[in-house]
Structures are given as structure tokens and as C-alpha cells.
Amino acid sequence: MCKSNSRCSRTKPNHPNIASPADESVPSDPQRPTFSASSSFEQSISNTSSAQYASTSSYKLSSGTSFSSRTSLSSLREPSRNPKRYVSVTNQCKHSNVRDCSFTNMLGNEEKRDRIPLLVYEFINNGSLLHHIHKNDGQEKSPISWELRLKIATETAGAVAYLHYATSTPIIHRNVKTGNILLDEKFTPKVSDFGASRLIPLDKNQLSTVVQGTLGYLDPEYMHSSQLTEKSDVNSFGVVLAELLTGKKVLCFDRPENERNLATLFVSSMEEDRLFQIVDGDIVNEENVETLKYVANLAIRCLRIRSEERPKMKEVAMELNPSSRNASMGQS
């Protein structure tokens, strides 16, 4: 049982809907490229297993348009992975940092007149935020600067706030993580993978659901109560902020037992005034110390155990906005 003044230790529940952070097969989401079901195209990347419920391929049309697609498998019949529901969620989203998708049929066997259901995605070739903030083998320096990390965090916060407050029916993403924040060639973030998302009726502020998400990012209150609220996304975004600040993986069994979970490590380090012992040393300089502290304190508020003590996502987005941030730090 969790105590209100301490962060729950997160062990892997025996539940099929909770993914391990190591399972980073992340689909990209589309901007509806126009093509007919029978259009000829060349496959540029071989089919790769993307999950138990789909396979992902990348294609290039003769017109030069690139896109990615996911082919429906039998397990797409699961309600939480239904592609039509996926599209019903993303069809509400018209935001530069949220990518929508289209659901179509591709002609399969011409003799049998088979129709293969496809989710069609915009092709993004710069990978996810996850792969840019962790040092790869042989790298001595963090791949992206603090300024770029902060820009990505600010735009991502705005996108998640949009899902909560600006769509016709509020959307809880339910799987906010660095692996689901895709980056284009200009490092513009695109919140992706709405397979776990839920629409929240306007007359409700929470839903009772089977727990679903990714270990390390899951809201501990949601894990114990199965009550999904918008504050679950806030908690997950707090983990993303901690990941951006530290460059550490959200779960790492090579670390000491009490440091394996990044959220736990981050909270304890802040409580003991040890922030700069865990911040990624490659991003610290004399000019950004106060900004690092400011974002770290915001992350701590997002990671509070009791959901009612966390800020709303629109407040997080506002506080990350450069003008609000500078005013709060007395730098305007």
C-alpha cells in the first residue's frame, strides 16, 4: 500500500496491458497522405514486427510521398487496440504537435478481392525523443542541448493540454513517454500512439479502467485505484521532464535498488537538495542553472502522489511557456 508522503515503488504487475520501457516499438501517426487503395508503391523498408497486434512498414509512392502503415492483425479486435477507435480519437486532433491518422483498405489478393485494413501514418525519419536523449554506445556527449530539450518539452506540454481541453471530447493519452514523442527533421515534437487513449465524457472527470501504460511512466495512484484522470498524463509528463533533465532511463536495473525507478530517484534527490548530482552534466552551464531548477520543481509537482496536488496540464504548458517562465524566474 502506498503512503501519501512517499512515491510508490513500481514493480511490474502481471497485466498484459502494461508494457515494459524496453518495448519501444513505437508507431508513428499520419497526416493522411492521399493515395488510392490500388496505388502502386515500392516498399522501402521491410515489414517489422511492431507489436502483438500489428506490423509496421514504410513505403514510398511513385509521386515521392513517403508514409508508414500498420497492418491490422486478429488481435486488433481487442477494444483497446481497435483501429477505428484509434482514428476516432485522432480525428479530433488538429494541432501542429499532434499527428492524426487515416484508416483505409488496401487491395490484397486480387483474385479473392481481399481488403487489408491499414492505419496510414506520416513518415517520420528522425526517430523518437527517447533515442535522442540517451547516450548511445561510443557517445561522450548528450545528443541534444538543454535548450532543445526545453523547447520539445514546452511544445509537448501544449499538445497534451490540447488533448485535455481543446478537443470536442477530452482525450487522456494514457501512454505519454519519450518513446511516443516523435521528432521531425527540425526536432518538432509530434505526440503519437493513441492506441491506449480514452475519450472522457464531458460530464465525468475520471473513468474506471483496466490499468494500461508503460512501466516507469505509470501514475501510481492510477495503478492502485484503476481510476483514470487527466492527472495520470500529468504524472507521466513529469517523468518525461525528469528524463530530459537527467538523461537517465526511467527504469534501470543496473542502478542500486532504491535508484532503479527514475521518478523515485528524482523525487528523493530533490528532497535532499541533490538535483545537480543527477542532472545530465552535459547540459549544465552557468546561464541555465536557474532554468534547470525551475523545470525540476515543476517536474516534482507533476510527480506528486496525490493527483489533486498535481497541476493541470494546461498549467504545466503555461508555466513552461518562455514568457511565463521568465516572469516567474524574475528574468523578464
C-alpha positions in Angstrom: 0.0 0.0 0.0 1.3 3.5 -0.9 1.9 6.1 1.6 0.9 9.6 0.7 4.2 11.1 1.5 6.3 8.7 -0.5 6.5 7.6 -4.1 5.3 4.1 -4.7 7.9 1.6 -5.8 6.9 0.4 -9.2 7.2 -3.3 -9.8 5.9 -5.0 -12.9 2.3 -6.0 -12.4 1.2 -9.2 -14.0 -1.0 -7.5 -16.5 -0.9 -7.8 -20.3 -1.8 -4.1 -21.0 1.3 -2.7 -19.1 4.3 -2.5 -21.3 7.9 -2.6 -20.3 10.0 0.5 -21.2 12.2 -1.9 -23.1 9.3 -2.5 -25.5 9.8 0.7 -27.5 8.2 -0.4 -30.8 6.5 2.9 -31.4 4.2 3.6 -34.3 4.2 6.9 -36.0 0.9 8.7 -36.7 -0.1 10.2 -40.1 -1.2 13.3 -41.8 -3.4 11.5 -44.3 -1.4 11.2 -47.5 -3.7 10.9 -50.5 -3.5 7.6 -52.4 -5.9 5.1 -53.7 -6.1 1.6 -52.3 -4.8 0.2 -55.5 -2.0 2.7 -56.0 1.3 1.2 -56.9 4.1 1.8 -54.4 7.5 0.5 -53.6 8.2 -0.9 -50.2 11.3 0.9 -48.8 11.6 -0.8 -45.5 10.8 -4.5 -44.8 7.9 -5.4 -42.6 9.0 -5.4 -39.0 7.0 -6.7 -36.0 5.7 -3.6 -34.2 3.6 -5.3 -31.5 1.4 -8.3 -31.0 -1.4 -6.5 -32.7 0.2 -5.1 -35.9 3.1 -5.0 -38.2 4.6 -1.7 -39.4 6.0 -0.9 -42.8 7.3 2.2 -44.6 6.5 3.0 -48.2 7.2 5.5 -50.9 4.6 6.3 -53.6 5.6 6.8 -57.2 4.8 10.5 -56.5 7.6 10.7 -54.0 5.3 10.8 -50.9 6.5 8.7 -48.0 4.3 7.2 -45.4 4.1 4.4 -42.8 1.3 2.0 -42.3 0.2 -0.6 -39.7 -1.5 -3.7 -40.9 -4.3 -5.0 -38.8 -3.9 -8.4 -37.2 -6.5 -10.5 -35.4 -5.8 -9.1 -32.0 -6.9 -5.7 -33.3 -10.3 -6.9 -32.3 -9.4 -6.1 -28.7 -11.4 -2.9 -27.8 -8.3 -1.1 -26.6 -6.5 -1.7 -29.9 -9.4 -1.1 -32.3 -8.1 0.9 -35.2 -11.4 2.7 -35.8 -11.4 3.9 -32.2 -7.8 5.0 -32.7 -8.9 7.1 -35.7 -12.0 8.4 -33.9 -9.6 9.8 -31.2 -7.0 11.3 -33.6 -9.7 12.7 -35.9 -10.5 15.2 -33.2 -6.9 16.5 -33.1 -5.9 19.4 -35.2 -2.7 20.6 -33.6 0.8 21.1 -35.0 2.3 18.8 -32.3 -0.3 16.1 -32.5 -0.5 13.9 -35.6 -3.7 12.4 -36.9 -4.2 9.2 -39.0 -6.4 7.7 -41.6 -8.0 4.3 -41.7 -8.3 2.7 -45.2 -8.3 -0.6 -47.0 -5.6 -1.8 -49.3 -6.3 -4.3 -52.1 -4.7 -7.6 -51.2 -5.2 -10.7 -53.3 -6.9 -9.5 -56.5 -8.5 -12.9 -57.2 -10.0 -13.1 -53.8 -10.7 -9.4 -53.7 -9.2 -9.2 -50.2 -9.1 -5.9 -48.4 -6.4 -5.3 -45.9 -7.2 -2.7 -43.3 -4.4 -0.1 -42.8 -3.7 2.7 -40.5 -1.7 5.2 -42.5 0.9 7.5 -40.9 3.1 10.4 -42.0 6.6 9.1 -42.4 8.9 10.5 -39.7 12.6 9.6 -40.1 14.2 11.4 -37.1 13.1 8.8 -34.5 11.7 9.4 -31.0 12.8 11.7 -28.2 13.8 8.5 -26.3 16.6 7.8 -28.8 17.9 11.3 -28.8 18.3 12.0 -25.0 20.1 8.8 -24.1 23.8 8.4 -25.0 24.4 5.6 -27.5 27.5 3.4 -27.3 30.6 5.4 -28.0 28.9 8.8 -27.5 30.7 11.0 -25.0 28.2 13.9 -25.0 24.4 14.1 -24.9 23.0 14.3 -28.4 20.7 17.3 -27.8 21.2 20.5 -25.8 19.1 21.7 -22.9 17.6 24.5 -24.9 16.3 22.0 -27.5 15.1 19.7 -24.7 13.2 22.5 -23.2 11.6 23.5 -26.5 10.5 19.9 -27.1 9.1 19.7 -23.5 7.2 23.0 -23.9 5.6 22.1 -27.2 4.7 18.6 -26.0 3.1 20.0 -22.9 1.0 22.2 -25.1 -0.1 19.2 -27.2 -1.2 17.2 -24.2 -3.0 20.2 -22.8 -4.8 20.5 -26.1 -5.9 16.8 -25.9 -7.3 17.5 -22.4 -9.1 20.8 -23.0 -9.4 21.8 -26.7 -10.9 18.7 -28.4 -14.7 18.2 -28.7 -14.4 15.3 -26.2 -11.5 15.4 -23.7 -8.8 12.8 -24.5 -6.5 11.2 -22.0 -3.5 9.9 -23.8 -2.6 7.2 -21.1 0.8 6.5 -22.5 2.8 9.8 -22.5 6.5 8.8 -22.7 9.6 9.9 -24.6 9.2 6.9 -27.0 5.8 8.3 -28.1 7.2 11.8 -28.8 8.4 11.6 -32.3 10.7 14.2 -33.8 10.8 15.6 -37.4 13.9 16.8 -39.1 13.6 20.2 -37.3 13.1 18.5 -33.9 9.5 19.5 -33.8 7.7 17.0 -31.4 4.7 15.0 -32.5 2.7 13.3 -29.8 1.9 9.8 -31.2 0.4 6.4 -30.5 -3.2 6.8 -29.3 -3.8 3.1 -29.0 -4.3 3.3 -25.3 -6.1 6.7 -25.3 -9.6 7.2 -23.8 -12.3 9.7 -24.5 -13.7 11.2 -21.3 -17.4 12.3 -21.4 -17.8 15.9 -20.6 -19.9 15.1 -17.5 -17.1 13.0 -16.0 -13.6 13.7 -14.7 -12.5 10.1 -14.3 -13.0 6.6 -15.7 -12.7 3.2 -14.1 -10.4 1.2 -16.5 -8.1 -1.7 -16.7 -4.6 -0.3 -15.9 -2.7 0.3 -19.1 0.5 2.1 -19.9 4.3 1.7 -19.7 6.2 0.9 -16.5 8.2 3.8 -15.2 5.7 6.3 -16.6 2.5 4.9 -15.0 0.7 7.1 -12.4 1.0 5.2 -9.1 -2.5 6.4 -8.0 -4.0 5.1 -11.2 -2.1 1.8 -10.8 -3.7 1.2 -7.3 -7.2 2.6 -8.0 -7.8 1.9 -11.7 -9.3 5.4 -11.8 -8.1 7.2 -14.9 -8.0 11.0 -14.8 -6.2 13.7 -16.8 -3.7 13.9 -13.9 -2.4 10.5 -15.0 -1.0 12.2 -18.1 0.4 14.9 -15.9 2.3 12.3 -13.8 3.7 10.7 -17.0 4.8 14.1 -18.3 6.6 14.7 -15.0 8.6 11.5 -15.7 9.4 12.9 -19.2 10.7 16.1 -17.6 12.9 14.1 -15.2 14.2 12.1 -18.1 15.0 15.3 -20.1 16.8 16.8 -17.0 18.8 13.7 -16.1 19.3 11.8 -19.3 18.7 8.7 -17.3 16.4 5.8 -18.3 13.1 5.5 -16.5 13.9 2.0 -15.3 17.4 0.7 -15.0 18.2 -2.5 -13.1 22.0 -1.7 -13.3 21.4 1.1 -10.7 21.1 0.4 -6.9 17.7 -0.9 -5.9 16.5 2.4 -4.5 17.5 4.2 -7.6 16.1 1.9 -10.3 13.0 3.9 -10.8 13.8 7.3 -12.2 10.7 9.0 -10.6 11.7 7.7 -7.2 15.3 8.7 -7.6 14.4 12.2 -8.9 12.0 12.9 -6.0 14.4 11.7 -3.3 17.3 13.7 -4.9 15.1 16.9 -4.9 14.0 16.3 -1.3 17.7 16.0 -0.3 18.8 19.0 -2.4 20.9 16.9 -4.7 19.5 18.0 -8.1 22.8 18.7 -9.6 24.1 15.3 -8.7 21.6 13.6 -11.0 21.2 16.3 -13.8 22.9 15.4 -17.0 26.3 17.1 -16.7 26.5 17.8 -20.4 23.6 20.3 -20.4 24.5 22.4 -17.3 26.2 25.8 -17.7 26.2 29.0 -15.7 23.4 30.5 -17.7 20.8 27.8 -17.3 21.1 26.8 -13.7 18.0 28.7 -12.6 16.0 27.3 -15.6 17.0 23.8 -14.6 15.9 24.4 -11.1 12.6 25.9 -12.3 11.8 22.9 -14.5 12.9 20.4 -11.9 10.5 22.0 -9.4 7.7 21.8 -12.0 8.5 18.1 -12.5 8.3 17.5 -8.8 4.8 19.0 -8.7 3.7 16.7 -11.6 5.0 13.7 -9.7 3.1 14.2 -6.5 1.5 11.0 -5.3 -2.0 12.6 -4.8 -3.4 13.5 -8.2 -5.3 16.5 -6.8 -2.0 18.0 -5.7 -0.6 17.9 -9.3 -1.1 20.9 -11.6 -3.4 20.6 -14.6 -1.7 20.0 -18.0 -2.7 23.5 -19.2 -1.0 25.0 -16.1 2.1 22.9 -16.9 2.1 24.2 -20.5 1.6 27.8 -19.4 4.5 27.6 -16.8 6.8 26.2 -19.5 6.0 28.9 -21.9 9.1 31.2 -22.2 7.3 34.4 -21.2 5.6 32.8 -18.1 8.8 31.0 -17.2 11.0 34.1 -17.4 8.5 36.2 -15.4 8.4 33.5 -12.7 12.2 33.5 -12.5 12.3 37.3 -12.4 14.2 37.5 -15.8 11.6 39.2 -17.9 
